[in-house]
């Protein structure tokens, strides 16, 4: 179950040579980005200076904030005429993070996804239903093209309409699915309510949100699949950056495409295998938007022992974040982003509170918003219009459905220190 065995099992010596060459090429491409050109000039480092892994530590970190400050195209390293696709991902402010791709980028991304699917056991004999967002977020298209690349029948069913999804799963004889684990649990529940079974389903590829081994056990038992964990991030291409092999002990992150470090999030110092810290990634095959030492904010560790499958580097399943980012139905949301949206609307007061619950295995977000006295004491029609506007604005900007509760000024908690804006009631979160 190898797509490119020579690369996937590359020896340490061969890997270091390949990675150093690609790190030099990445740094050379990054010189076309003003942010990197200025930083590297300040440090006094050039592409030929990268001769060892220790030299990589001299390179500057990149953060999501840096990318947002370069909005929209400040991090492009190629002319716009070479860009063939643009995606966006949520950020801490009203502006999204823009991610651009050349044709070479899309080919690399889809090939990496094809490796993931092959590693899981999928072949051209499979029928694959892709039940994730096909919009500006990168959720759907990477797995779509990767599935087509291995020759599987690909069904772009996207999200929503659960009964129709189940009909397709049954009628089309689907053997593999890709969705968030919470939506998979909802599929299980509705399948059982309908008194149906899905005997042909074999593979479940789940990612975009944290999930536990207990959820894996439930999905495998009740849905009849072998469940695989997938990790990704739009800035690094999209979903499928790292993926489980059938050993289900950590996720392989493709060493020819990504140079990986684990750092202490407070000091920035590198940590050895077996010690948890923040995942830092330098993509090695990105042309439109090369990145140097991108701080993902995700907490994991490098697995210290080799995998029995024979492939290279693994990271452990993620255990948390270094920031306050929320993951709701596979979509990244920051409390500051919500604040930016709601506080611009006339009639809204100074305080809000976000509550997240898991209902029927799906994340549901409700927001209590204080409103000004004149609106609270005004006409019912005025309240209804304000509530509808808040729902619409949040849906348009976040691509998430929310429940809005309008409350009287002074009814939400006040904080002397850092405000606690989120109450997360999801189990295991």
C-alpha positions in Angstrom: 0.0 0.0 0.0 2.7 2.4 -1.1 2.2 5.0 -3.8 5.9 6.0 -4.0 7.8 3.6 -1.8 11.2 5.0 -2.5 10.2 8.5 -1.3 8.0 7.3 1.6 10.7 5.1 3.1 13.7 7.3 2.2 16.8 6.7 4.4 18.0 9.4 6.8 21.0 10.2 4.7 19.0 10.5 1.5 16.2 12.4 3.3 18.6 15.0 4.7 20.2 15.7 1.3 16.7 16.1 -0.3 15.4 18.3 2.5 18.4 20.6 2.5 18.2 21.0 -1.3 14.5 21.8 -1.1 15.0 24.1 1.9 17.5 26.1 -0.2 15.1 26.3 -3.1 12.2 27.4 -0.8 14.4 30.1 0.7 15.3 31.2 -2.8 11.6 31.4 -3.8 10.8 33.3 -0.6 13.2 36.1 -1.6 10.4 37.2 -4.0 8.2 38.0 -1.0 9.1 41.4 0.6 8.4 40.1 4.1 11.0 37.4 3.8 13.5 39.4 1.7 13.6 42.0 4.5 13.8 39.5 7.3 16.5 37.5 5.7 18.5 40.7 5.0 18.2 41.7 8.6 19.4 38.2 9.7 22.1 38.1 7.0 21.1 34.7 5.6 21.0 33.5 2.0 19.8 30.2 0.4 23.4 28.8 0.1 23.8 29.3 3.9 21.4 26.4 4.6 23.7 23.5 4.7 22.5 21.6 7.9 19.3 21.3 9.9 20.8 23.6 12.5 21.0 26.3 9.9 17.2 26.2 9.5 16.9 27.6 13.1 18.4 30.9 11.9 15.4 31.5 9.6 12.5 33.7 10.8 9.2 32.3 12.1 6.0 33.1 10.2 2.7 33.5 11.9 -1.0 33.7 10.9 -0.8 37.4 11.9 2.0 38.0 9.4 -0.1 36.5 6.6 -3.1 38.6 7.5 -1.0 41.8 7.5 0.1 40.8 4.0 -3.6 40.6 2.9 -4.5 40.0 0.1 -1.4 39.1 -2.0 1.6 40.3 0.0 3.0 36.8 0.3 2.8 35.9 -3.3 6.1 34.8 -4.8 4.9 34.5 -8.4 3.1 36.8 -10.8 -0.7 36.6 -10.6 -0.7 35.2 -14.1 0.8 32.0 -12.6 -1.8 31.6 -9.9 -4.6 29.3 -10.9 -6.6 29.1 -7.6 -7.3 31.1 -4.5 -8.7 29.8 -1.2 -9.2 31.7 2.1 -9.2 30.6 5.7 -10.5 32.4 8.8 -8.3 34.7 10.8 -8.3 36.6 14.0 -9.7 39.8 12.5 -12.3 40.6 9.8 -9.8 39.8 7.1 -9.3 36.2 6.1 -5.9 34.6 5.3 -5.5 34.2 1.5 -3.9 31.1 0.1 -2.8 30.9 -3.5 -1.8 28.0 -5.7 0.0 27.5 -9.0 -0.7 24.5 -11.2 2.4 22.9 -9.7 1.1 23.4 -6.2 -2.2 21.8 -7.0 -0.4 18.8 -8.6 1.7 18.4 -5.4 -1.2 18.7 -3.1 -3.4 16.2 -5.0 -0.4 13.8 -5.2 0.1 14.0 -1.4 -3.6 13.2 -0.9 -3.3 10.3 -3.3 -0.5 8.9 -1.1 -2.7 9.3 2.0 -5.6 7.4 0.4 -3.3 4.7 -0.9 -1.7 4.3 2.5 -5.2 3.8 4.0 -5.8 1.0 1.4 -8.0 2.7 -1.1 -7.6 1.8 -4.8 -9.3 2.5 -8.1 -12.0 0.0 -7.1 -13.3 2.3 -4.4 -16.3 4.7 -4.5 -15.5 7.8 -2.5 -18.1 10.2 -1.0 -16.6 13.6 0.0 -18.9 15.1 2.6 -17.0 18.3 3.4 -17.1 22.0 2.4 -16.4 22.8 -1.2 -16.4 26.6 -0.7 -13.5 29.0 -0.1 -12.2 26.8 2.7 -9.8 24.1 1.4 -11.8 21.2 3.0 -13.2 19.5 -0.1 -11.1 20.0 -3.2 -7.8 18.5 -2.0 -9.4 15.1 -1.2 -11.5 15.4 -4.3 -8.5 15.6 -6.7 -6.5 13.1 -4.7 -9.3 10.6 -5.0 -9.6 11.1 -8.7 -5.8 10.7 -9.0 -5.9 7.2 -7.6 -8.8 6.4 -10.0 -11.6 6.1 -7.4 -15.1 7.0 -8.3 -15.5 10.4 -6.6 -18.9 11.8 -5.4 -18.7 15.5 -4.4 -21.7 15.5 -2.1 -20.3 18.3 0.1 -22.1 19.1 3.4 -25.7 19.0 4.6 -28.9 17.1 3.8 -28.0 14.0 5.8 -30.9 11.8 4.5 -29.8 12.5 1.0 -26.2 11.7 1.9 -27.2 8.4 3.3 -29.3 7.6 0.2 -26.2 8.1 -1.9 -24.0 6.1 0.4 -26.4 3.2 0.0 -27.6 3.5 -3.6 -24.1 4.1 -5.0 -22.4 1.4 -3.0 -19.9 3.9 -1.4 -16.9 2.2 0.1 -15.0 5.3 1.6 -16.1 8.6 3.1 -14.4 11.8 4.1 -16.0 14.2 6.6 -15.6 15.6 10.1 -15.8 13.0 12.9 -18.8 14.8 14.4 -20.7 14.6 11.1 -19.8 11.0 10.9 -21.4 10.4 14.3 -24.5 12.2 13.0 -24.6 9.9 9.9 -24.4 6.9 12.3 -27.3 8.2 14.3 -29.6 8.8 11.3 -28.6 5.5 9.6 -29.7 3.7 12.8 -32.9 5.8 13.0 -33.7 4.8 9.4 -33.1 1.1 10.2 -30.5 0.9 7.5 -27.0 -0.5 7.1 -24.1 0.3 4.9 -22.4 -3.0 4.3 -20.1 -1.8 1.5 -18.5 1.0 3.6 -14.9 0.2 4.5 -12.9 3.4 5.1 -13.7 6.5 7.1 -11.3 9.5 6.7 -12.0 12.0 9.4 -10.3 15.3 10.2 -10.7 19.1 10.5 -11.5 18.9 14.2 -10.1 17.2 17.3 -11.6 13.7 18.1 -10.8 11.0 20.6 -10.1 7.3 20.6 -13.5 6.8 22.1 -15.1 8.4 19.0 -12.9 6.2 16.8 -14.2 3.1 18.6 -17.8 4.2 18.2 -17.4 5.0 14.5 -15.7 1.7 13.7 -18.2 -0.3 15.7 -21.4 1.4 14.5 -20.4 2.5 11.0 -18.4 -0.5 10.1 -15.3 1.4 8.9 -11.6 1.5 9.6 -11.3 5.1 10.8 -8.2 7.2 9.8 -7.2 10.6 11.3 -6.3 13.4 8.9 -4.5 16.6 9.8 -4.2 19.7 7.6 -4.1 23.4 7.4 -4.8 25.7 4.4 -1.5 27.6 4.7 0.3 24.2 4.1 -1.9 23.3 1.1 -5.0 22.2 3.0 -6.3 18.9 4.5 -4.2 15.8 4.4 -0.9 17.3 5.4 -0.5 14.3 7.8 -2.4 11.1 7.8 -2.6 7.8 9.7 -1.3 4.5 8.3 -3.1 1.3 9.2 -1.0 1.1 12.4 -3.1 4.0 13.8 -0.2 5.2 16.0 0.5 8.8 15.0 0.2 10.6 11.6 2.8 10.5 8.8 3.7 13.9 7.6 5.4 13.6 4.2 9.1 14.4 4.8 9.8 15.2 1.1 7.1 17.9 1.2 7.4 19.4 4.7 10.3 20.1 7.0 8.9 19.7 10.6 10.1 21.1 13.9 8.6 21.0 17.4 9.3 24.1 19.5 8.6 25.4 23.0 5.8 27.9 22.2 7.1 30.3 24.8 10.8 30.3 24.0 10.8 29.2 20.4 13.6 26.7 21.2 13.5 23.3 19.4 12.3 20.3 21.3 13.5 16.7 20.8 11.2 13.8 19.7 8.9 12.6 22.4 8.4 16.0 23.9 5.2 17.9 23.1 5.3 21.5 21.8 4.1 23.6 18.9 4.2 22.2 15.4 6.3 24.4 13.1 6.3 23.5 9.4 8.3 24.7 6.4 6.6 23.5 3.2 9.1 22.3 0.6 7.0 22.2 -2.5 5.0 25.4 -2.4 5.5 27.8 -5.3 2.8 30.5 -5.1 3.2 31.1 -1.4 6.4 29.6 0.1 6.4 29.7 3.9 9.4 29.7 6.3 8.9 28.0 9.7 5.2 28.5 9.9 3.9 28.4 13.5 0.7 26.3 13.2 -0.4 26.8 16.8 -1.1 23.1 17.1 0.4 21.0 20.0 1.9 17.7 19.1 5.2 15.9 19.2 7.5 14.0 16.9 7.2 10.3 17.5 10.5 8.9 18.7 10.3 5.4 17.3 10.1 4.3 13.7 6.7 3.1 12.4 6.3 -0.6 11.7 4.9 0.3 8.3 8.4 1.5 7.1 7.4 5.0 6.3 9.2 8.1 7.7 8.3 10.9 10.1 5.2 10.7 12.3 3.6 13.3 14.6 1.3 12.3 17.5 -2.4 13.1 17.4 -3.0 16.8 18.3 -3.8 17.6 21.9 -4.6 21.3 21.8 -3.8 24.8 20.6 -1.5 27.6 21.7 -4.1 30.3 20.9 -7.8 30.7 21.4 -8.9 29.4 18.0 -12.1 27.3 18.1 -12.8 24.5 15.6 -16.5 24.2 15.0 -17.7 21.7 12.4 -14.3 21.8 10.8 -14.2 25.6 10.5 -11.7 27.7 12.4 -13.2 30.5 14.4 -11.6 33.1 16.7 -13.5 34.9 19.4 -11.9 38.1 18.2 -13.4 37.4 14.8 -16.8 37.2 16.3 -16.3 40.3 18.2 -15.2 42.2 15.1 -18.4 41.2 13.3 -21.0 41.8 16.1 -19.6 45.0 17.4 -19.9 46.7 14.0 -23.7 46.4 14.1 -25.8 49.3 15.5 -27.8 48.4 18.6 -25.2 45.9 19.9 -23.7 46.7 23.3 -20.3 46.0 24.7 -20.5 42.4 25.8 -21.0 39.0 24.2 -20.6 35.3 25.2 -20.2 32.3 23.0 -21.5 28.9 24.1 -20.6 25.7 22.2 -22.4 22.5 22.7 -22.5 19.1 20.9 -26.1 18.3 19.8 -26.8 15.1 17.9 -23.0 14.7 17.5 -22.7 18.1 15.8 -21.2 21.3 17.2 -23.8 24.1 17.8 -22.7 27.6 18.6 -24.9 30.2 20.3 -24.0 33.8 21.0 -25.5 35.9 23.8 -25.2 39.5 22.8 -26.0 42.5 25.0 -28.0 45.2 23.3 -28.4 48.9 24.0 -31.2 50.1 26.2 -33.1 51.8 23.5 -33.2 48.6 21.4 -34.0 46.4 24.4 -36.9 48.6 25.3 -38.0 49.3 21.7 -40.4 47.6 19.4 -40.4 43.8 19.0 -39.9 44.2 15.3 -36.7 46.1 15.9 -35.4 43.2 18.1 -36.3 40.6 15.5 -34.5 42.6 12.7 -31.4 43.0 14.8 -31.4 39.3 15.7 -31.8 38.3 12.0 -29.0 40.7 10.9 -26.6 39.2 13.4 -27.4 35.6 12.2 -27.0 36.7 8.6 -23.7 38.6 9.1 -22.1 35.7 11.1 -23.3 33.1 8.5 -21.9 35.2 5.6 -18.5 35.9 7.3 -17.9 32.6 9.1 -19.9 30.2 7.0 -21.4 28.9 10.2 -25.0 28.8 11.4 -25.4 30.3 14.9 -28.2 30.9 17.4 -28.4 34.5 18.6 -29.8 35.5 22.0 -30.3 39.2 22.6 -30.0 40.1 26.3 -30.3 43.2 28.4 -27.3 45.4 29.1 -25.5 44.3 32.2 -26.7 40.7 32.2 -23.5 39.1 31.0 -20.5 38.5 33.3 -17.7 41.2 33.6 -14.1 40.3 34.0 -11.3 42.2 35.8 -8.6 40.3 33.9 -8.8 38.8 30.4 -12.4 38.4 29.3 -13.6 34.8 29.0 -15.8 34.9 25.9 -16.3 31.2 25.3 -18.0 28.4 27.2 -17.2 25.1 25.5 -19.5 22.4 26.8 -18.4 19.7 24.3 -17.2 16.5 25.9 -13.5 15.9 25.8 -12.7 19.3 24.5 
